[in-house]
Every structure is written in structure tokens, then in C-alpha cells.
Amino acid sequence: MRIVGILSAVMLVASPAAARDYVPPYQPKSGVLSEGYKHSPQDDGTLRIVTEYRSNDPYVAVNVGLYRAAELAREAGKPYVQILGGYGQSSWGVASGFVFARPSDNPAAPADCKAKRCYTADVAKVFEELGGADGQQPGVPRPTIDAQGRTVLQSGFGIGAIAWADRPRKR
């Protein structure tokens, strides 16, 4: 019984550290239990990007979705990507992310938010912020050091933002 207690305590202490060091495989999702991303065009011309990873941290999935949105914008020859909405969630050790995006030539804020707030991001800035410490780890936040010497990671929606918009309220 004592061994079970010790192992449980070690797992609780190691779990947050392991979550911080997790590098998601950047790959297309190929099966029901696989990790990765997939995207599909929607009727309104936006892209729906879905990500899924074995992690308790929903930002892992959101960050990969944002990176993939920027990558799709670059492939379309656009310098900006409009992030129109999305969210991340985690349950039973699986993190899922959903991002709605549209490549853009224009740095202006999007006019058609799907969420409460949306924004336009600079593709190069998204790659810089979500390329890992060496720029070669897609979907991993780049660490920076703050004034107190602590490691700080930007994560989630807002990365690369240059113009924000609010969804108009219905009256």
C-alpha cells in the first residue's frame, strides 16, 4: 500500500512537468486514435481546423490549430490569417482544439467573427511564437525570460494578433 501511495505522489508531481515538456507530433490525423490535425473548408469559405492530442492541456491542441491556420495561409500565398473563432478542451487525457480561420491579404480586423472576439494575425509572427525554442517545433510556444528570470510562454488565442474585432451584438 505504501508503494502505491509513493507512486501516486510521484505521478502527481511529474505530471505538470511532463505536460510542459510535451512536444505534439505535427502531422495530419490519420485515424480514430491518432494524434494530429485535419482541416476542412466550410460553406462560408472559412477553414475548420481540428486537432487532437494525448494531453491534459487544451492549449497544446489550440496552439497546433493556430500554427496550422498560419501554415494554410502561407500555402495560399497570404501574409495574414484571420482567426474567426475556436476553442480548446481536454477530457480523459485527450486535448482537442478547434480553430476557424481564413487566409487574408488584409491586416484589418475580420468583419465576421464566429466567436465573441476574433482577430487577424501576422503569419510570420505566429510561426515565430509557435515554432518552439529553435523554430523547428510546430505548435510549441517559444519560451522567453521575464525580468525576474522566469520562463514565460505565450499560448492560445491572440498569438500573432495585429487587429482585433468584436462580434456585433444582436438587438
C-alpha positions as CSV (number, residue, x, y, z in Angstrom):
1,M,0.0,0.0,0.0
2,R,2.9,2.3,0.8
3,I,4.4,1.8,-2.7
4,V,1.1,2.7,-4.3
5,G,1.0,6.0,-2.3
6,I,4.5,6.9,-3.2
7,L,4.0,6.1,-6.9
8,S,0.8,8.2,-6.9
9,A,2.6,11.2,-5.3
10,V,5.5,10.9,-7.9
11,M,2.9,10.9,-10.7
12,L,1.2,14.0,-9.4
13,V,4.4,15.9,-9.1
14,A,5.7,14.7,-12.5
15,S,2.5,15.3,-14.5
16,P,2.7,19.1,-14.7
17,A,6.4,19.0,-15.7
18,A,5.7,16.3,-18.3
19,A,2.8,18.4,-19.7
20,R,5.1,21.5,-20.1
21,D,7.7,19.4,-21.9
22,Y,5.2,17.6,-24.2
23,V,6.0,18.2,-27.9
24,P,3.0,17.4,-30.0
25,P,3.6,15.4,-33.2
26,Y,2.9,17.9,-36.0
27,Q,1.2,15.6,-38.5
28,P,-2.1,15.0,-40.3
29,K,-4.6,13.0,-38.2
30,S,-4.9,9.6,-39.9
31,G,-7.2,7.5,-37.7
32,V,-9.6,7.5,-34.9
33,L,-7.0,7.1,-32.2
34,S,-4.2,9.1,-33.9
35,E,-2.8,12.4,-32.9
36,G,-2.6,15.4,-35.2
37,Y,-4.6,17.9,-37.2
38,K,-7.1,17.9,-40.0
39,H,-8.8,20.7,-41.8
40,S,-11.9,21.1,-44.0
41,P,-13.3,24.1,-45.9
42,Q,-16.7,25.3,-44.7
43,D,-19.6,26.6,-46.9
44,D,-18.7,30.2,-46.0
45,G,-15.1,29.9,-47.2
46,T,-13.5,29.6,-43.8
47,L,-11.3,26.7,-42.8
48,R,-12.2,24.5,-39.8
49,I,-9.1,23.0,-38.2
50,V,-9.5,20.2,-35.7
51,T,-6.6,18.9,-33.6
52,E,-6.4,16.1,-31.1
53,Y,-3.5,15.1,-28.8
54,R,-2.9,12.8,-25.8
55,S,-2.5,15.6,-23.3
56,N,-4.4,17.2,-20.4
57,D,-3.5,20.7,-21.6
58,P,-6.0,22.1,-24.2
59,Y,-3.5,24.7,-25.2
60,V,-1.4,22.0,-26.9
61,A,-4.3,21.4,-29.3
62,V,-5.1,25.1,-29.8
63,N,-1.5,26.0,-30.5
64,V,-1.2,23.4,-33.2
65,G,-4.5,24.6,-34.7
66,L,-3.2,28.2,-34.8
67,Y,0.1,27.1,-36.3
68,R,-1.8,25.0,-39.0
69,A,-4.0,28.0,-39.8
70,A,-0.9,30.1,-40.4
71,E,0.6,27.4,-42.5
72,L,-2.5,27.2,-44.7
73,A,-2.5,31.0,-45.1
74,R,1.2,30.8,-46.2
75,E,0.4,28.0,-48.6
76,A,-2.3,30.2,-50.1
77,G,0.3,33.0,-50.5
78,K,-1.3,35.2,-47.9
79,P,0.7,37.2,-45.2
80,Y,-2.2,37.2,-42.7
81,V,-4.7,34.8,-41.3
82,Q,-8.0,35.8,-39.7
83,I,-8.8,33.7,-36.6
84,L,-12.6,33.8,-36.6
85,G,-13.2,31.6,-33.6
86,G,-12.4,28.3,-31.9
87,Y,-11.8,26.7,-28.5
88,G,-9.8,24.0,-26.8
89,Q,-10.9,21.4,-24.3
90,S,-9.4,18.4,-22.5
91,S,-11.1,15.3,-21.1
92,W,-9.9,11.9,-20.2
93,G,-6.3,12.7,-21.2
94,V,-7.2,13.9,-24.7
95,A,-6.9,17.6,-25.7
96,S,-8.9,18.8,-28.6
97,G,-8.7,22.1,-30.4
98,F,-11.0,23.8,-33.0
99,V,-9.9,26.8,-35.0
100,F,-11.9,28.6,-37.6
101,A,-9.6,30.7,-39.9
102,R,-9.4,32.4,-43.2
103,P,-6.2,33.4,-45.1
104,S,-6.1,37.1,-45.9
105,D,-4.2,39.8,-47.8
106,N,-5.5,42.5,-45.5
107,P,-4.3,43.2,-41.9
108,A,-7.6,44.7,-40.9
109,A,-9.7,43.0,-38.2
110,P,-12.2,40.4,-39.5
111,A,-15.8,41.6,-40.1
112,D,-17.5,38.2,-39.5
113,C,-16.5,36.8,-36.1
114,K,-17.8,33.3,-35.1
115,A,-16.8,33.9,-31.5
116,K,-17.2,36.9,-29.1
117,R,-13.8,38.2,-30.3
118,C,-11.7,37.4,-33.3
119,Y,-8.5,38.8,-34.8
120,T,-6.2,39.0,-37.7
121,A,-2.7,37.6,-37.2
122,D,0.6,38.1,-39.0
123,V,1.6,34.7,-40.3
124,A,5.3,35.3,-39.7
125,K,4.6,36.2,-36.1
126,V,2.5,33.1,-35.5
127,F,5.4,31.0,-36.8
128,E,7.8,32.8,-34.6
129,E,5.7,32.5,-31.4
130,L,4.6,28.9,-32.0
131,G,7.8,27.3,-33.5
132,G,9.4,26.3,-30.3
133,A,12.7,27.5,-28.9
134,D,14.6,26.7,-32.2
135,G,11.7,27.5,-34.6
136,Q,11.6,23.8,-35.6
137,Q,8.8,22.6,-33.3
138,P,5.4,23.5,-34.9
139,G,2.7,24.3,-32.3
140,V,5.1,24.7,-29.4
141,P,5.3,28.1,-27.7
142,R,8.6,29.9,-27.9
143,P,9.9,30.4,-24.4
144,T,11.0,33.9,-23.3
145,I,12.5,35.1,-20.0
146,D,10.8,37.8,-18.0
147,A,12.5,40.5,-15.8
148,Q,12.6,38.1,-12.8
149,G,14.3,35.4,-14.8
150,R,11.2,33.2,-15.1
151,T,10.4,31.3,-18.3
152,V,7.2,32.7,-19.9
153,L,5.2,31.0,-22.7
154,Q,2.5,32.7,-24.8
155,S,-0.2,30.2,-25.6
156,G,-3.7,30.1,-27.0
157,F,-5.8,32.6,-28.9
158,G,-4.2,36.0,-29.5
159,I,-0.8,34.8,-30.7
160,G,0.4,37.0,-33.6
161,A,-2.6,39.3,-33.3
162,I,-2.4,42.7,-35.1
163,A,-6.1,43.7,-35.3
164,W,-9.0,42.6,-33.0
165,A,-12.7,42.7,-33.7
166,D,-15.8,42.1,-31.6
167,R,-18.8,40.2,-32.9
168,P,-21.7,42.6,-33.3
169,R,-24.4,42.1,-30.7
170,K,-27.9,41.3,-31.8
171,R,-30.6,43.7,-30.6
